[in-house]
Amino acid sequence: GEDVKPFTPEKAKEIVMSLQQPAVFCNMVGDWPALRWNAKYLSAVLDGKTIQFRLGLKTMDLVPQFETRCSYVKATLEEFLAWSCGQPSCLSGPFRCYEYSKYWAYADYKYIAQVFEDNPEIFQDIRWSDFGFPGRNGKESTLWIGSEGANTPCHLDSYGCNLVFQVQGRKRWHLFPPGDTGFLYPTRIPYEESSVFSKVNVANPDLKRFPEFRNTTPHVVTLSPGQVLLVPRHWWHYVESVDPITVSINSWIELEADHEARVEEAITRMLVCAIKAAEKPGDGDLWLNPTEVEATSHEINLQYLNEAVSAYFKCQKASVSEQAGSSSTGAEQRTSKRKREDDCGPEGCRLPTHEFDFATFKAEKLQKIPFGPHLIQVLPQSQETSSMGAVAVESDGRDLLHEKGGGHFGKLHCTRRQLVMSADCETAAHQVDSDRSPHASNTALSTNDLLDCLVNPLVINLVARLLLERTRV
């Protein structure tokens, strides 16, 4: 018979758009053809087409392996699989300089629309419509294929929230709430639009240099095949492949808050490009992430800023018009409007302000979420999870309901890293390295030290709001 899912598309979307902590959906993709997308199957489908792999060392350093510190090769999936199995043919292939025991390889951020442009019917194998997003399929999704140890440095995404479907192997996710931003030492170097990196290697933290990291609230979950992870807006994450071969598919879901985020990201781009362009290039100063083709000019950046501001006000105007068109003087209509506002969740719309208790509201919202065997709550590290052994969680016992609000970032499906972030003004700002002060070191402050302060998420959020207020007038 027909595959019966634990949540209707409408209910799944409600959860995705309202839940402000990570959770794992189970038993939602059992009938997706994409479940067969293991690396061997994809190798046959691509039939010799090459894709780019990022390679990093398996040895654990105190410094994150940013993409600027990695090597890159173009290879077929067949060559990747042979290398990961230690076959002799790899001695002459694209991986010949990279011993499997010492390196990991990652084909990350591969837009399915581009990789399978000659085979568009395969887009239908991915059915995000089951999560309440009709029409969204592989065309709006991204593919990730990695070997054991492959990882993404800890970062937050400036736009949207993230749905991640695990196909092959397991991946371990280290997640941190937006309120931990100040403890993760955010940086925009290397610069990549829509990604704010942490200077901490969360898998091997240097607590002498980054002592505030002790104050973070990690949420750790191991995602297994057939599960879908929800990464809410502005949650930090470090992701590593646990098994010899991993394949996952994700899609970034747009949110209303992304409009202001684009303004913040435009300001950040302008400042970073202007200051770094004025600096005399130094040896090894790889400040631009490989995902950014080039450092755009001041004129282009200013144009981008104006377009972002214009789009923000256009959205605001449309929202006001919609509210005006649906307003009514009757008590029944007012009650209905308040219900719609509450159902939106704290990130996407305005909430009633009179006598409003946010902590109570959030607790009530969590009580309404149908956690259970089909939706597993990812808890802080010391708390126990319910039933499912595939979700490994640890905690330090901090109460998630009382965490500080903050800003997270994500990617939208339109163009990679084309989005931005906003941070809560209550988040502590501890971004300057403790051993980089004039009293702790004889090293002079660098341009990057200045940028870490100047484009700190808290600072950029304030500048964006001032700029929008000026433009509004």
N, C-alpha and C positions, 0 to 999 in steps of 0.2 A: 503494500500500500504506500500511500503518500507519506513522506517523511514529516513527522509532526515536530515542530521546534518548540522549545520551552517558552520563547517569547515571540509575540507577533512583531512585525516590522515597526508598528507604531510604538509598542512598549519598549523595544530595543532602542529606538531613537530617543525616546524620553529618557532612558537611562544614560545613553551616551551624552546627551546634551545637558543633563542636570548633575550627574555624578562628578564630584570634585576630588575624587581620590581614585587611584588605579584599581582595576578589577579585571577578572578573567572570565570571559564568556565560554561556556562549554556546551557542546551538543547543538551548535548553531550552524555548522558548515559541513555536516555529514554528507550532504548531497551535492557539494560543490565539486565540479570536475577538476578544479585546481588542486584538490587533494592529491592528485597523481603527479603534481609538478615537482617530483624529486629531481635532483641534478642529472641523473641518467636520462630521464624522460626529456628534460629540457635540452640536453645535449643533442638528442635525436631530432627534436623539433627545430633547433637552430641550425643543424646540419652543417657544421664547420664555420659558422659565423663567429668572428672574434669579438670579445668584450674586454674591457680594461679591468685589471685586478690591482688592488692596492696591497702591498706587502709590508709587513712589520715584523719585528723581532719578538719571539716568544719570551725572551728574558724580561723580567719585570723591573722596570726602572722607577725611580721616584718621580720622574717627569712624564706627563702623558705623551703617548705617541700620536701627536697631531698629524694630520694628513700632510703637512709640509715636511715631516720627518720620515715619511714612508717612501718606498720605491714603487714603481708602476710598470706593469707589463701588459701587453695585449695577447690574449690566448683564447683558444676555444675551450668550451666546457669539457670536451674530451681530453684535452691536454691537462686541464686542471684536475680532473678525476684521476688521470694516470699519475700525476705528480703526487697527489694526496695518498696514493696507494704505493708509492715508491717504485714505480715501474722504471726499468732501464731506459726506455725511450725518452724519458725526461732529461737525460744527460745531454741531449742535443736540442731540446725544445726551449720555449721562452722562459721556463722556470729553472734552467740549468744552473744559474748562479745562486739559486736559493734552496738550500738544503731544507727538506721538509721538517726535520727535527728541530731546526732553529727558527724557521719562519712560518707565519700564517699568511693566508691570502684571502682577500675579500673583494668580491664584485658587489659593491654597495651603490645605493641610489640609482639603480638602473630603471629608467622609465620604461615600463612595459610597452607603452605606445611606440617608443622608438626601437626597442630591442626586437619587437615582433611586428614591425611596420609592414612586413611582407606577408604576415599571417594574422590579419586583424580579427578573424573569427574567433581566435583564441581568447580575445578579451572577455567573451561571454562566460568563460570558465570561472570568473570571479564575480560574485553576486552580492555586492554591498547593499542591494535592495532589501535583503533579509534583515538588515539593521536599520531600515527606514529611509534609505537614500536611493530612491528609484532612479534607474538610468546610470548609476555609478557602477562601473565594473573595472576590468583590467586597464582600460584606457586612462583611468584616473588613479592608477596604482603604481607602486614602485617595488622592484624585485631586489632581494638581497641573497647572495650565495657566498658562503664562507667556509673556511676550514677551521679546525679546532684552534681556539685562541684568538680568532679574528675578533676585533672589537672596534667599537665607536667611542671616542673620548667623551667624557661626561660633558653634557651640554643641555641647553634648553632650546626649544623651538619658539620662534617669535609668534607664529600664527597657529590658529586652530587647535584641535585635539587630534589624537592619533589612534587609529585602529590597526592592530598588527596581527596578522594571521600566520601562525606557525605551520609550515608544511612538512619539513624534514628536519630531523635532529632537534636538539634542545638549545635554547638560548637563555642565559641568565641576565635578568634585568635588575640593575641597582637604581632605584628611583628615590628622588628627594623632593619634598613638597616645595612650593614656591617660597614659603617662608624661610627656607634654608639658603636663599640666594646669597645673603651676606656672609654665610659660613663656607661658601664654595668658591670664593675668590674669583668672581666672574671677570672675563677678559674678552676683548674683541680682536685680539691678536693671537692666532691668525684670524684675519677678517674674512667673514663669509656672511652674506646677507641672510638674515633670519635665523642664524645660529649664534648663541652666546655660549662660549666654552668656559669650563672651569679650569683653573690653573692646577687643580689637585688631581693626581692620579688616584682616584677613589679606591682602586684595587690594591694600591700600595702607597698610602698617603704619607707625605713628609710632614709629620706633625710638628716638627721644629720650625719649619718655614710657614706652615699653615695651621697654627694651633686651634683656630676657631672651627676647624673641620670636626673637632670632637663634639660640637654642639648640634650636628646634623641629626636628622631623624630618617635613617635609611629604611626603605621598604624593598625587600629583595624577593624576587619571584623567578622561578624557573619555568619557562613557557615550553610546553610540549606540543607535538603535532596534533592538529585538530582544534587547538585552543586559539582564542582571539583575545588579545590584551587591549584594554582601553587605557591610554596614557592621556590624562586630562590636560587641559591648557596649562602651560607654563610649569609642568613638572620636569625637573632635571632627570636625566637618565644616562647611565653608562651601560652598554650592552656588550656581552661577550658570548661567543659560540662555545658550547660545552662539548658537543659531539664532533666526530671527524668531519662530517659534512652537514651544513645547515642551510635550509632554504626558508625564507619568509617573504611575505607580501604585506605591504601596508598601504593605507590611504589616509591622507590628512583631511580632516573635515573642517570646512570653513566655519568661522564664528563671527558674530556681529562685532565683537571686540577687535577683530583684525583690522578694522578701518583706522582706528587710532594707532594700532600697532604699526601700520605702514608709515604713518607720519613719524613715529619714533625711529623706525629703521632708516627712513630717508635722512633724518637729522644725523644719525650715527654714521651713515655712509659718507655724508658730506664732510663731517669732522675728521673721520679716520683718513679718508683719501687726501684731504687738504693738508693735514699735518704730516702724514707719512710721505707725501709727494714733495714737501718742502725740506725734508730731512735728506742729508747726504746718504745714499745707500751704503750699508755696511756689509761686511762679509757675513754671509749666512743669515741676513735679515730677510727671511721669507715671510713677510707679513700678510701677503695675500694668499688665501687658501687656493689650492689647485682647482676647486670648483668654480672660482671666480676667474673668468677669462682674462679680464684686464682691469686695471684701476681706471675707473671712469673719470672724465674731466669734471671740473667745477661746474661748468655750464650744464652738462647733462645731469649732474647731481642736483643742481638747483631746480631744473625742470622736473625731475622726479619728485622733489619735495613739494613743489607747487601742485603737481598732479595728485599726490597723496592727500594734501590738504583739501583740494577741490573735491576729491572722491569722498572724503570724510563728511564734508558739509552736504554733499549731494545725498549721502545715505541718511544723515540726520534729518534733512528736509523731507525725504521720502517717509521716514519713520514718523515724523510729526504729522504729516498729511494722512498717513494710515490711521494714526490714533484719533485724529480729528474726525475722520470719516466714520469711524466705528464707535465714537462717543455717544452717550445717551444720558438723559437726566433721570431715568428710572433707577430705583435701588437694585433691581434685578440685573440691569446692564452693568452697574458699577461693580457688583459682586462678581459678575462674569469676567470683567476686565482684570480685577485683582487676581482671580484664579489664573488667568493667562500669564500675568506677570510672575506669580509664584512658580508656575510650571517651567518658566524659562530657565531658572537657575540664576545664581548671583553674577555670572560672567556676562550673560548675553543681553540683559535688559535692566531697567530700573525697578527697584523694589519699593513697596510702601515705606515711607520714611517716618510716619508718626508712630511713636511708641513701639518701635521695631526692635526686637531682640534677635540679633543675627545668630547668636549661638543656639538659641532655642529653635530658630528657623532651620538651621543646618542639621540639628539633631532630629527634628521632625522629618526633614527630607531623607536623612539616612534611614530612618525607621520605615519609610515608605519604599525604599529600594528592596527588591525581592532577592536578597542574598540567600544562597543555598547551594545545592549541588550544581546548579546551572549558571550561577553567577558568584564567583569566589572573590571575596574582599581581600585585597592585598594590604595587610596590616603592618604597622611598625614592627621592628625586629623582635621584641620580646613577647609579643602577643601570639597566641596560637591561632592557627587557621582551622576552619571546619573541614573535616572529612577528606579532602582531596590531597593525596600524597604528591601529585605532580607539581603542586604549587608550594615551593619552599619559601618560608617567610621567617624572618627574625625581627626582633624589636628591642628598643631600650625602654619601652613602657610609657613613652610620652603620649598624652591623650590627643588623638588626631582631631577631635572636635574643637580643641582649643588652640590649634596651630595658627600662626599668623597668616594673614592673607598675603598674596604676592603675585608676581608676574611670571608667566611661563611662555615659552615660544614654541612654534611648530611649523610645519611646511604645508603649503597647499598644493593641490595637484596641478595647478596651472604652469608654474615655472619653478624649478627647484630653488629653494631658499629665497623666495620672493616675498617674505612676510616679516612681521616685527613683534616687539614685546612691550609689556607694560608691567611695572612692579609696584607693589603696595608701599605707601609712604612709611608704614610702620616697620618695614624690614630693616634690620640692623645693617649698617654699612661698614663692613670690616674688610674692604677689598685690598688695602695696601699691604703688601707682604710685611710680616713682622720683622724680618731680617733685612729689609731694604731701607729702613729709616736712616737718616744721617748719623744717629747715635749708635746704630748697630752695625754699620758697614762704612768702609771708606769709599765704596763705589758711588759715583755720582748718579743722581736720578736720570733716567733715560726718557726718551719720548714715549716709550711704551708705558712707563710708570705714570706719566701724565695722562695718557689715554685711558688707562685703567680707572682713573678717577673721573676724567672728563666725560667718558661715555659709559660710566657706571649706569646700570639700569634705572636706579633711583633718580639720578641726575637727568637722564634723557627723558624719563617720564615727566618730570617737572618742567623741563624745557618745552616738551611737546604741548603740555597743557597751557603754558604761558603763550606759546605761539598760536595755538588754536583760539585762545581767548582774544589775543590781539587781532587775529584775522576776523573773528566773529564781529568785533566792533567796527 
